[in-house]
Amino acid sequence: MSGFQRLKVDGFRRLCGVDCELRPLTVMIGANGSGKTSVLEVMSLLAASAEGRLRDKLSELGGIAAVVTLGRTELSLQVSAGPPDAQFVYSLSIGASGIGYDIKDHLLAGETLYSPTVKNTSETALSQAPLLSPQAMEFRQRLASSVYYHTLDVGPRSPVRLPQPMRPAKLPGRNGEDLVTCLFEMREADPDRFETVEDSLKAAFPSFDRLTFPPVAAGTLAMIWRDRDFPPGFYSHQLSEGALRFLWLATLLQSAGLPEVTLLDEPEVSLHPQLLSLLADLLREASQRSQIIVATHSDRLVRFLNPAEVLVVDLTGESLATLTWADSLDLDKWLDEYTLDQVWAMGRLGGRP
């Protein structure tokens, strides 16, 4: 089954009557508060509904009243995947009910998803009921595996800066709690991917040499960033915010365990502008293995993207979001003379305050 092709949203914050194509790499640009993060939250809410965590996710978002568009009591979500002749369409409507919520409508490929096996009415039948076809099971697994990555915490005592216990890790963790063990496992089991990560670091940081993983206690590893200009190297807690975030992103986007859908909010935070060309390449390569949906404010990142990868989020006069693909705009004559980020800065793309 191919990735998700279409997302429809009605009644989630600023997203009302939104009907948007999704592509292998979708990079959303727009002003603060325009609705970019809401798209990521909708995808993570749909994932939670397939995983049996709808109540937890709504609670994390502040409850149904915090996400429903002002003046409404219900929100409707729909996502579709698969070829046109065998497409799966999943629809979910949730309404406010007192201080809680009710699942109003619940459809998969046009069939109502209710079953006598469903016990927990606060969770969707998609997450509980047996599905009849392998394609339906694959759809559920694909949707449930979507992961939302916020900006990495790189504070002094954050998990990504500390030695880490040895355990199986195909991903570096949402908070970088498995970065060291993920890289160590990648080096041992998938050396080509590990070499690609190190090559990305060499391109980004010319004095970088290699990564090593000395044990610091039984079953615990540290990480040393070896540098030709500083022979002792740098432990994780000594690295700059930008270096640590770029390492985490490169590891995530090269990971063999990359989820079916990867949601990234402002991956450019703390990165030097010269690193954004490399980030664009990493995103593009990863989108061949995972559907990548990104929200960004970075003009420089947009410079290294194609119009077919950029989704512009604007607000109407009623403060509701509209989503427009940049390649649907008449930009050819502008792109003959200017880069895409310059066209955006001039207001020809939209997505500006």
C-alpha angles and dihedrals in degrees: 000000000000123000126282111294105185140026125194122188131178122175104007107128106290093351107100123152091355115162110177137173115230121212135192088265116027116176113184121207128183145115123298110282094018095120106266095124089044089063089055090047092051091053091048090048091052089048090051090050090056092045098049095252101106094120092049093048094048089049090051089053092051099264133290093294091059095055105035114097113263110272094022133097101197140049129200127203131185132178129178136197140172136054118316093254094052105025123161116214119190118195128185130179122188126187134193114255115181106303091336138048143251128217100236104180130007122181136166117192089341096307120115110244104223124125138170086236091066109102104164110065092187089066127061124261087233088071095044113027122082112251120223103216133052088230091058091048090050090050091053092047092048093050094044092052094062111122127199115212117196123195107300116255108233099171120144094268098031117133092247091063097050133081109267134218117248110254135136108286126171092171133041093237131249090271096033090256091139100034096113096044092043091054092044091051090045091053092051101038105024108027094167091061091044090052089051090054091050091046089054090052091049090052092048098041112030095199094051113116112174146315123255130186114211118186113244099181138354107308094355128111134195125198127230122197103213113214128188091216093050111036097192089061130211128280118218093262090056098052122104119253091249095049092048094047092047091049091050092048093047090049093047095048093047095045117121087216094060107149123247089255122026117196115196125186114202099333089176094072111129093000119130110242090245089063094059094079088058091046091053090052091048091050092048093049092046091051088069088066103028134023104252121205116182136182115204143167094192117121089188094055089051089055089068096047133086121238088246088063098049124086113191118215116201136168125238124220087268090057093250123136127254121191121208129174111234092225090061089064124084098253105136097101091046094048089053087070107020139043119248093255090052090051088052092049090052090056096246092122099043117220093115129123 
